[in-house]
Amino acid sequence: PRIRYDKLMYLVWKSYLPASLCFIMFFLGVKLFLL
């Protein structure tokens, strides 16, 4: 069966977006803490 690209992209964004947001918040927090 062929992979549905919209479903694949949806799963990728669903797993990738919260992780990237958490990483950005962590990076900003460290930056503010060091400053």
PDBQT receptor file of N, H, CA, C and O in Angstrom, charges set to zero:
ATOM      1  N   PRO A   1       0.828  -1.216   0.000  1.00  0.00    +0.000 N 
ATOM      2  CA  PRO A   1       0.000   0.000   0.000  1.00  0.00    +0.000 C 
ATOM      3  C   PRO A   1       0.862   1.265   0.000  1.00  0.00    +0.000 C 
ATOM      4  O   PRO A   1       1.871   1.351   0.700  1.00  0.00    +0.000 OA
ATOM      5  N   ARG A   2       0.443   2.227  -0.791  1.00  0.00    +0.000 N 
ATOM      6  H   ARG A   2      -0.376   2.157  -1.360  1.00  0.00    +0.000 HD
ATOM      7  CA  ARG A   2       1.187   3.485  -0.862  1.00  0.00    +0.000 C 
ATOM      8  C   ARG A   2       0.965   4.309   0.393  1.00  0.00    +0.000 C 
ATOM      9  O   ARG A   2      -0.095   4.248   1.016  1.00  0.00    +0.000 OA
ATOM     10  N   ILE A   3       1.960   5.065   0.748  1.00  0.00    +0.000 N 
ATOM     11  H   ILE A   3       2.821   5.115   0.242  1.00  0.00    +0.000 HD
ATOM     12  CA  ILE A   3       1.871   5.929   1.932  1.00  0.00    +0.000 C 
ATOM     13  C   ILE A   3       1.164   7.224   1.554  1.00  0.00    +0.000 C 
ATOM     14  O   ILE A   3       1.510   7.879   0.570  1.00  0.00    +0.000 OA
ATOM     15  N   ARG A   4       0.165   7.574   2.361  1.00  0.00    +0.000 N 
ATOM     16  H   ARG A   4      -0.116   7.042   3.159  1.00  0.00    +0.000 HD
ATOM     17  CA  ARG A   4      -0.512   8.847   2.151  1.00  0.00    +0.000 C 
ATOM     18  C   ARG A   4       0.389   9.955   2.671  1.00  0.00    +0.000 C 
ATOM     19  O   ARG A   4       0.685  10.016   3.865  1.00  0.00    +0.000 OA
ATOM     20  N   TYR A   5       0.822  10.826   1.777  1.00  0.00    +0.000 N 
ATOM     21  H   TYR A   5       0.582  10.776   0.807  1.00  0.00    +0.000 HD
ATOM     22  CA  TYR A   5       1.792  11.842   2.162  1.00  0.00    +0.000 C 
ATOM     23  C   TYR A   5       1.200  12.878   3.105  1.00  0.00    +0.000 C 
ATOM     24  O   TYR A   5       1.894  13.389   3.985  1.00  0.00    +0.000 OA
ATOM     25  N   ASP A   6      -0.092  13.193   2.924  1.00  0.00    +0.000 N 
ATOM     26  H   ASP A   6      -0.655  12.778   2.210  1.00  0.00    +0.000 HD
ATOM     27  CA  ASP A   6      -0.716  14.158   3.831  1.00  0.00    +0.000 C 
ATOM     28  C   ASP A   6      -0.796  13.582   5.247  1.00  0.00    +0.000 C 
ATOM     29  O   ASP A   6      -0.574  14.290   6.229  1.00  0.00    +0.000 OA
ATOM     30  N   LYS A   7      -1.117  12.290   5.335  1.00  0.00    +0.000 N 
ATOM     31  H   LYS A   7      -1.297  11.715   4.537  1.00  0.00    +0.000 HD
ATOM     32  CA  LYS A   7      -1.191  11.650   6.650  1.00  0.00    +0.000 C 
ATOM     33  C   LYS A   7       0.201  11.548   7.269  1.00  0.00    +0.000 C 
ATOM     34  O   LYS A   7       0.368  11.734   8.474  1.00  0.00    +0.000 OA
ATOM     35  N   LEU A   8       1.205  11.248   6.426  1.00  0.00    +0.000 N 
ATOM     36  H   LEU A   8       1.068  11.096   5.447  1.00  0.00    +0.000 HD
ATOM     37  CA  LEU A   8       2.576  11.154   6.904  1.00  0.00    +0.000 C 
ATOM     38  C   LEU A   8       3.067  12.512   7.403  1.00  0.00    +0.000 C 
ATOM     39  O   LEU A   8       3.670  12.604   8.473  1.00  0.00    +0.000 OA
ATOM     40  N   MET A   9       2.808  13.560   6.630  1.00  0.00    +0.000 N 
ATOM     41  H   MET A   9       2.318  13.485   5.762  1.00  0.00    +0.000 HD
ATOM     42  CA  MET A   9       3.215  14.900   7.038  1.00  0.00    +0.000 C 
ATOM     43  C   MET A   9       2.483  15.330   8.295  1.00  0.00    +0.000 C 
ATOM     44  O   MET A   9       3.052  16.015   9.146  1.00  0.00    +0.000 OA
ATOM     45  N   TYR A  10       1.203  14.926   8.418  1.00  0.00    +0.000 N 
ATOM     46  H   TYR A  10       0.741  14.369   7.727  1.00  0.00    +0.000 HD
ATOM     47  CA  TYR A  10       0.435  15.262   9.615  1.00  0.00    +0.000 C 
ATOM     48  C   TYR A  10       1.060  14.611  10.845  1.00  0.00    +0.000 C 
ATOM     49  O   TYR A  10       1.187  15.249  11.890  1.00  0.00    +0.000 OA
ATOM     50  N   LEU A  11       1.446  13.348  10.723  1.00  0.00    +0.000 N 
ATOM     51  H   LEU A  11       1.343  12.830   9.874  1.00  0.00    +0.000 HD
ATOM     52  CA  LEU A  11       2.078  12.658  11.852  1.00  0.00    +0.000 C 
ATOM     53  C   LEU A  11       3.431  13.279  12.179  1.00  0.00    +0.000 C 
ATOM     54  O   LEU A  11       3.787  13.428  13.348  1.00  0.00    +0.000 OA
ATOM     55  N   VAL A  12       4.186  13.642  11.137  1.00  0.00    +0.000 N 
ATOM     56  H   VAL A  12       3.897  13.521  10.188  1.00  0.00    +0.000 HD
ATOM     57  CA  VAL A  12       5.497  14.258  11.356  1.00  0.00    +0.000 C 
ATOM     58  C   VAL A  12       5.346  15.585  12.084  1.00  0.00    +0.000 C 
ATOM     59  O   VAL A  12       6.071  15.856  13.041  1.00  0.00    +0.000 OA
ATOM     60  N   TRP A  13       4.394  16.424  11.626  1.00  0.00    +0.000 N 
ATOM     61  H   TRP A  13       3.806  16.203  10.849  1.00  0.00    +0.000 HD
ATOM     62  CA  TRP A  13       4.190  17.719  12.279  1.00  0.00    +0.000 C 
ATOM     63  C   TRP A  13       3.660  17.537  13.687  1.00  0.00    +0.000 C 
ATOM     64  O   TRP A  13       4.013  18.288  14.597  1.00  0.00    +0.000 OA
ATOM     65  N   LYS A  14       2.800  16.523  13.864  1.00  0.00    +0.000 N 
ATOM     66  H   LYS A  14       2.513  15.914  13.125  1.00  0.00    +0.000 HD
ATOM     67  CA  LYS A  14       2.210  16.298  15.182  1.00  0.00    +0.000 C 
ATOM     68  C   LYS A  14       3.269  15.894  16.196  1.00  0.00    +0.000 C 
ATOM     69  O   LYS A  14       3.149  16.215  17.378  1.00  0.00    +0.000 OA
ATOM     70  N   SER A  15       4.311  15.187  15.743  1.00  0.00    +0.000 N 
ATOM     71  H   SER A  15       4.408  14.926  14.783  1.00  0.00    +0.000 HD
ATOM     72  CA  SER A  15       5.374  14.759  16.656  1.00  0.00    +0.000 C 
ATOM     73  C   SER A  15       6.524  15.768  16.689  1.00  0.00    +0.000 C 
ATOM     74  O   SER A  15       7.210  15.897  17.703  1.00  0.00    +0.000 OA
ATOM     75  N   TYR A  16       6.738  16.490  15.569  1.00  0.00    +0.000 N 
ATOM     76  H   TYR A  16       6.182  16.386  14.744  1.00  0.00    +0.000 HD
ATOM     77  CA  TYR A  16       7.907  17.362  15.467  1.00  0.00    +0.000 C 
ATOM     78  C   TYR A  16       7.651  18.734  16.077  1.00  0.00    +0.000 C 
ATOM     79  O   TYR A  16       8.542  19.310  16.702  1.00  0.00    +0.000 OA
ATOM     80  N   LEU A  17       6.440  19.265  15.901  1.00  0.00    +0.000 N 
ATOM     81  H   LEU A  17       5.717  18.797  15.393  1.00  0.00    +0.000 HD
ATOM     82  CA  LEU A  17       6.153  20.628  16.331  1.00  0.00    +0.000 C 
ATOM     83  C   LEU A  17       6.261  20.808  17.840  1.00  0.00    +0.000 C 
ATOM     84  O   LEU A  17       6.918  21.756  18.271  1.00  0.00    +0.000 OA
ATOM     85  N   PRO A  18       5.654  19.954  18.675  1.00  0.00    +0.000 N 
ATOM     86  CA  PRO A  18       5.811  20.127  20.129  1.00  0.00    +0.000 C 
ATOM     87  C   PRO A  18       7.262  19.996  20.579  1.00  0.00    +0.000 C 
ATOM     88  O   PRO A  18       7.695  20.698  21.492  1.00  0.00    +0.000 OA
ATOM     89  N   ALA A  19       8.008  19.108  19.949  1.00  0.00    +0.000 N 
ATOM     90  H   ALA A  19       7.656  18.538  19.207  1.00  0.00    +0.000 HD
ATOM     91  CA  ALA A  19       9.412  18.932  20.323  1.00  0.00    +0.000 C 
ATOM     92  C   ALA A  19      10.217  20.181  19.985  1.00  0.00    +0.000 C 
ATOM     93  O   ALA A  19      11.063  20.610  20.769  1.00  0.00    +0.000 OA
ATOM     94  N   SER A  20       9.953  20.765  18.809  1.00  0.00    +0.000 N 
ATOM     95  H   SER A  20       9.267  20.416  18.172  1.00  0.00    +0.000 HD
ATOM     96  CA  SER A  20      10.682  21.967  18.412  1.00  0.00    +0.000 C 
ATOM     97  C   SER A  20      10.303  23.146  19.298  1.00  0.00    +0.000 C 
ATOM     98  O   SER A  20      11.160  23.952  19.661  1.00  0.00    +0.000 OA
ATOM     99  N   LEU A  21       9.009  23.252  19.652  1.00  0.00    +0.000 N 
ATOM    100  H   LEU A  21       8.313  22.597  19.357  1.00  0.00    +0.000 HD
ATOM    101  CA  LEU A  21       8.573  24.315  20.556  1.00  0.00    +0.000 C 
ATOM    102  C   LEU A  21       9.234  24.171  21.918  1.00  0.00    +0.000 C 
ATOM    103  O   LEU A  21       9.680  25.158  22.502  1.00  0.00    +0.000 OA
ATOM    104  N   CYS A  22       9.297  22.953  22.423  1.00  0.00    +0.000 N 
ATOM    105  H   CYS A  22       8.934  22.151  21.949  1.00  0.00    +0.000 HD
ATOM    106  CA  CYS A  22       9.922  22.701  23.721  1.00  0.00    +0.000 C 
ATOM    107  C   CYS A  22      11.406  23.052  23.661  1.00  0.00    +0.000 C 
ATOM    108  O   CYS A  22      11.947  23.629  24.603  1.00  0.00    +0.000 OA
ATOM    109  N   PHE A  23      12.060  22.707  22.559  1.00  0.00    +0.000 N 
ATOM    110  H   PHE A  23      11.620  22.239  21.793  1.00  0.00    +0.000 HD
ATOM    111  CA  PHE A  23      13.481  23.006  22.401  1.00  0.00    +0.000 C 
ATOM    112  C   PHE A  23      13.716  24.514  22.344  1.00  0.00    +0.000 C 
ATOM    113  O   PHE A  23      14.667  25.021  22.940  1.00  0.00    +0.000 OA
ATOM    114  N   ILE A  24      12.840  25.236  21.620  1.00  0.00    +0.000 N 
ATOM    115  H   ILE A  24      12.068  24.825  21.136  1.00  0.00    +0.000 HD
ATOM    116  CA  ILE A  24      12.966  26.695  21.516  1.00  0.00    +0.000 C 
ATOM    117  C   ILE A  24      12.765  27.350  22.876  1.00  0.00    +0.000 C 
ATOM    118  O   ILE A  24      13.515  28.253  23.247  1.00  0.00    +0.000 OA
ATOM    119  N   MET A  25      11.758  26.902  23.620  1.00  0.00    +0.000 N 
ATOM    120  H   MET A  25      11.149  26.168  23.318  1.00  0.00    +0.000 HD
ATOM    121  CA  MET A  25      11.505  27.452  24.947  1.00  0.00    +0.000 C 
ATOM    122  C   MET A  25      12.679  27.169  25.876  1.00  0.00    +0.000 C 
ATOM    123  O   MET A  25      13.076  28.031  26.660  1.00  0.00    +0.000 OA
ATOM    124  N   PHE A  26      13.231  25.969  25.790  1.00  0.00    +0.000 N 
ATOM    125  H   PHE A  26      12.909  25.269  25.153  1.00  0.00    +0.000 HD
ATOM    126  CA  PHE A  26      14.387  25.603  26.603  1.00  0.00    +0.000 C 
ATOM    127  C   PHE A  26      15.595  26.473  26.244  1.00  0.00    +0.000 C 
ATOM    128  O   PHE A  26      16.322  26.927  27.127  1.00  0.00    +0.000 OA
ATOM    129  N   PHE A  27      15.806  26.701  24.947  1.00  0.00    +0.000 N 
ATOM    130  H   PHE A  27      15.215  26.331  24.229  1.00  0.00    +0.000 HD
ATOM    131  CA  PHE A  27      16.923  27.510  24.483  1.00  0.00    +0.000 C 
ATOM    132  C   PHE A  27      16.778  28.950  24.956  1.00  0.00    +0.000 C 
ATOM    133  O   PHE A  27      17.745  29.553  25.421  1.00  0.00    +0.000 OA
ATOM    134  N   LEU A  28      15.568  29.504  24.838  1.00  0.00    +0.000 N 
ATOM    135  H   LEU A  28      14.783  29.014  24.459  1.00  0.00    +0.000 HD
ATOM    136  CA  LEU A  28      15.331  30.873  25.296  1.00  0.00    +0.000 C 
ATOM    137  C   LEU A  28      15.490  30.973  26.804  1.00  0.00    +0.000 C 
ATOM    138  O   LEU A  28      16.029  31.957  27.311  1.00  0.00    +0.000 OA
ATOM    139  N   GLY A  29      15.024  29.966  27.518  1.00  0.00    +0.000 N 
ATOM    140  H   GLY A  29      14.586  29.167  27.106  1.00  0.00    +0.000 HD
ATOM    141  CA  GLY A  29      15.142  29.957  28.972  1.00  0.00    +0.000 C 
ATOM    142  C   GLY A  29      16.597  29.941  29.415  1.00  0.00    +0.000 C 
ATOM    143  O   GLY A  29      16.979  30.662  30.337  1.00  0.00    +0.000 OA
ATOM    144  N   VAL A  30      17.411  29.114  28.754  1.00  0.00    +0.000 N 
ATOM    145  H   VAL A  30      17.100  28.528  28.006  1.00  0.00    +0.000 HD
ATOM    146  CA  VAL A  30      18.840  29.054  29.077  1.00  0.00    +0.000 C 
ATOM    147  C   VAL A  30      19.507  30.391  28.744  1.00  0.00    +0.000 C 
ATOM    148  O   VAL A  30      20.356  30.875  29.493  1.00  0.00    +0.000 OA
ATOM    149  N   LYS A  31      19.115  30.976  27.619  1.00  0.00    +0.000 N 
ATOM    150  H   LYS A  31      18.426  30.582  27.011  1.00  0.00    +0.000 HD
ATOM    151  CA  LYS A  31      19.693  32.250  27.199  1.00  0.00    +0.000 C 
ATOM    152  C   LYS A  31      19.366  33.347  28.210  1.00  0.00    +0.000 C 
ATOM    153  O   LYS A  31      20.236  34.131  28.590  1.00  0.00    +0.000 OA
ATOM    154  N   LEU A  32      18.107  33.395  28.642  1.00  0.00    +0.000 N 
ATOM    155  H   LEU A  32      17.401  32.758  28.333  1.00  0.00    +0.000 HD
ATOM    156  CA  LEU A  32      17.707  34.395  29.632  1.00  0.00    +0.000 C 
ATOM    157  C   LEU A  32      18.383  34.132  30.972  1.00  0.00    +0.000 C 
ATOM    158  O   LEU A  32      18.771  35.068  31.671  1.00  0.00    +0.000 OA
ATOM    159  N   PHE A  33      18.523  32.867  31.325  1.00  0.00    +0.000 N 
ATOM    160  H   PHE A  33      18.208  32.106  30.757  1.00  0.00    +0.000 HD
ATOM    161  CA  PHE A  33      19.128  32.519  32.610  1.00  0.00    +0.000 C 
ATOM    162  C   PHE A  33      20.613  32.885  32.627  1.00  0.00    +0.000 C 
ATOM    163  O   PHE A  33      21.134  33.346  33.642  1.00  0.00    +0.000 OA
ATOM    164  N   LEU A  34      21.290  32.675  31.490  1.00  0.00    +0.000 N 
ATOM    165  H   LEU A  34      20.866  32.301  30.665  1.00  0.00    +0.000 HD
ATOM    166  CA  LEU A  34      22.713  33.010  31.420  1.00  0.00    +0.000 C 
ATOM    167  C   LEU A  34      22.926  34.517  31.353  1.00  0.00    +0.000 C 
ATOM    168  O   LEU A  34      23.933  35.022  31.848  1.00  0.00    +0.000 OA
ATOM    169  N   LEU A  35      21.993  35.236  30.749  1.00  0.00    +0.000 N 
ATOM    170  H   LEU A  35      21.175  34.826  30.346  1.00  0.00    +0.000 HD
ATOM    171  CA  LEU A  35      22.095  36.691  30.725  1.00  0.00    +0.000 C 
ATOM    172  C   LEU A  35      21.637  37.250  32.061  1.00  0.00    +0.000 C 
ATOM    173  O   LEU A  35      21.642  38.465  32.256  1.00  0.00    +0.000 OA
TER     174      LEU A  35
